[in-house]
Amino acid sequence: MEERILIVEDEKSIARVLELELTFEGYQTGVALTGAEGLIQFREHEWDLVLLDLMLPEIHGLDVLKRIRSAGSEIPVILLTAKDDVKDKVAGLDLGANDYVTKPFEIEELLARIRACLRLSTGKKNTDLLVFHELQLNTATREVVRKNRQIELTPREFDLLLYLMQNPQQVLSREQVLNAVWGYDYYGDTNVIDVYIRYLRKKIDAGEGTTYIQTVRGVGYVLKEHANEA
């Protein structure tokens, strides 16, 4: 899939050159000429990286960056800065920018920085994703999917499934599960584990040809594929 880059740059000639160069390199692009427009496009579409000019009309680039990060997004952001904007460069990096390029810049340098940021971002995304057969759990977005079915979990159900998926094929005692998910200082009813396991099974295994959450009698539970009898 082509990676998508949002260009937020108020100088139309620079924005156009960036658009053409990035398209030639195989990226999909979007262009915003103001800070406000950049935020709108950022919120309404999926992007893999943002090229962000600092001196923007309507909303300054640093404020755009601040709002992107305050929304919880870790998307790579490369700042496009003027040569003497040292304070803005430092402020941008402190606010969570991944890199900056000083104008005027060589397009080859910018492309190299884009590739580096995307590599790091892709690596991070991969570490966020846990997969067990048809089941996927994303620790960053807290999304759980089986096949193409989105599964809504409560925070405790998510933490329980996360622990099981971090230890696939391993028989986990009820004490291990209780300590890992509820904490060592939990003094409530230990049957709470059985209750939440039933909740998970209904949401994850119900109606499927194979089940993933198995009970090991007298011991605990294991995340292991088991084909249902016809």
KANOR-V920834 format. One record per run of one state. SS is the DSSP state (hx for helix, st for strand, lp for the rest). FROM is the first residue (numbers start at 1). TO is the last residue. Records with the same first field share a line. If there is no record, write none. Layout:
SS->FROM-TO / FROM-TO
//
This chain:
lp->1-3 / 9-11 / 25-27 / 33-34 / 45-48 / 54-60 / 71-75 / 82-85 / 95-98 / 103-106 / 133-134 / 139-142 / 147-148 / 152-154 / 167-171 / 183-191 / 205-209 / 217-219 / 228-230
st->4-8 / 28-32 / 49-53 / 76-81 / 99-102 / 129-132 / 135-138 / 143-146 / 149-151 / 172-173 / 210-216 / 220-227
hx->12-24 / 35-44 / 61-70 / 86-94 / 107-128 / 155-166 / 174-182 / 192-204
//
